[in-house]
Amino acid sequence: MMTSIMDIYQTNDQQPYHLRSHLNAWVEQYASDFARAKPFPFVVIPNFFPDDVARSIGASFPGIDRPVWDLNGPGDVKHSGDKNIEKVSCSFEEYFPPIIRSAIHGLNSGIFIRFLEELTGFKNLNPDPYFFGGGLHSTGKGGRLMIHADASRHPNPKLEQVINMIYYATPEWDETWGGHLELWDRDCRQCVQRIAPAFNSAVIFYTGTNCYHGHPQPLATPPGVRRNSIALYYYTTDRVHDESYVGYRNYVDWKHVTEHDHNRSAVHFAKGLIRKYAPAAATNATAKMYRTIRDRLR
């Protein structure tokens, strides 16, 4: 019997890529779950990479002492400013360890994009090789991320963000530490799903105007343990505008749902009022101007 190139490739478990046959099986297993999920389409895939690859990713994840991290914080609220606590991110590919860089290349590949299209039903998806807002994320003990609906992170407004993927990279994660990804209803009145950031699992979910998510409670990790993840965003130019998506938005819609969310500055209040009452086009322009000024002052 003739051996296919994919059969040859399958013998090398060290490569952080996925076989087309493996991805096709996931489509059969998860596509209907994705479409039916509440409060918006999502799926959790365990054992996402072979165990040795997953452990290499976890072991190589940059420590907080590395000078690669940008401070993000929990959202639209005052915070400590301490990178040992707050959420940080790294979107510069040159800082990604080799195994992580290879893994992300695979997740931006044509084979994986086709899988996402078949899984989600969205066609003509585009990856983001620049990792706007994506790449490596890490949060320490006491850190959190407010409930929010995403901005469309790509600076080109013709590319509209439609799918998020988060891969969890902290080995031996204990659920008692918290850090669950919470999915809230469209009115942001209650949490509908709580997803533990289990090691070597991936969450793939739809991002619409009212797809609220985050991990709003402070982490209770032991000293030195962080909630590490890889975040990738996928875009389309063919997005339908309907009740679940009213159009391009380049600002995050933060929601204040816990007791930790109310320590806000005058700037936070002003930004919140603009988001709530101004037309989307005006808010997009204001957000763009604010980021331009902020970046120049850094």
QUICORLIN-V252655 format. One record per pair of residues at least 12 apart in sequence whose C-alpha atoms are under 6 Angstrom apart, sorted by sequence separation. I is the first residue (numbers start at 1). J is the second residue. D is the distance in whole Angstrom. If there is no record, write none. Layout:
I:J:D + I:J:D
This chain:
182:194:5 + 73:86:5 + 181:194:6 + 73:87:5 + 180:194:6 + 181:195:5 + 72:87:6 + 180:195:5 + 72:88:5 + 180:196:4 + 71:88:5 + 180:197:6 + 70:88:5 + 69:88:6 + 70:89:5 + 108:127:6 + 69:89:5 + 69:90:5 + 132:153:6 + 132:154:6 + 186:210:5 + 173:198:6 + 171:199:5 + 184:212:5 + 168:197:6 + 170:199:5 + 183:212:6 + 169:199:5 + 183:213:5 + 168:199:5 + 169:200:6 + 182:213:5 + 168:200:6 + 182:214:5 + 168:201:6 + 181:214:5 + 182:215:6 + 167:201:6 + 181:215:5 + 250:284:6 + 167:202:4 + 180:215:6 + 209:244:6 + 166:202:6 + 179:215:6 + 208:244:6 + 209:245:5 + 166:203:5 + 208:245:5 + 165:203:6 + 165:204:4 + 91:131:5 + 164:204:6 + 179:219:6 + 164:205:5 + 178:219:6 + 163:205:6 + 177:219:6 + 57:100:6 + 91:134:6 + 163:206:5 + 177:220:5 + 91:135:5 + 162:206:6 + 163:207:6 + 177:221:5 + 90:135:6 + 162:207:5 + 90:136:5 + 89:136:5 + 89:137:4 + 88:137:6 + 88:138:5 + 87:138:6 + 87:139:4 + 86:139:6 + 85:140:4 + 84:140:6 + 85:141:5 + 85:142:6 + 86:143:5 + 85:143:5 + 170:228:5 + 169:228:5 + 169:229:5 + 168:229:4 + 149:211:5 + 167:229:5 + 149:212:5 + 167:230:5 + 148:212:5 + 166:230:6 + 148:213:5 + 166:231:5 + 147:213:5 + 165:231:6 + 147:214:4 + 165:232:5 + 146:214:6 + 164:232:6 + 145:214:5 + 164:233:5 + 74:144:5 + 145:215:5 + 146:216:5 + 163:233:6 + 74:145:4 + 75:146:6 + 144:215:6 + 145:216:5 + 163:234:5 + 74:146:6 + 144:216:5 + 144:217:6 + 161:234:6 + 162:235:5 + 144:218:5 + 161:235:4 + 143:218:5 + 160:235:5 + 142:218:4 + 143:219:6 + 159:235:6 + 160:236:5 + 142:219:5 + 159:236:5 + 141:219:5 + 159:237:5 + 141:220:6 + 158:237:6 + 141:221:5 + 140:226:5 + 16:103:5 + 139:226:5 + 31:119:5 + 139:227:5 + 17:106:5 + 138:227:5 + 138:228:4 + 137:228:6 + 27:119:5 + 137:229:5 + 136:230:5 + 135:230:6 + 135:231:5 + 134:231:5 + 152:249:6 + 134:232:5 + 151:249:6 + 152:250:5 + 151:250:5 + 151:251:5 + 151:252:5 + 150:252:5 + 149:252:6 + 149:253:5 + 148:253:5 + 148:254:4 + 127:234:5 + 148:255:6 + 126:234:6 + 147:255:5 + 126:235:5 + 125:235:5 + 126:236:6 + 58:169:5 + 125:236:5 + 58:170:6 + 39:185:6 + 54:200:6 + 48:200:6 + 47:200:5 + 48:201:5 + 47:201:6 + 46:201:4 + 45:201:6 + 45:202:5 + 44:202:6 + 44:203:5 + 43:203:6 + 43:204:5 + 42:204:6 + 42:205:4 + 41:205:6 + 41:206:5 + 78:263:6 + 77:263:6 + 78:264:6 + 77:264:5 + 76:268:6
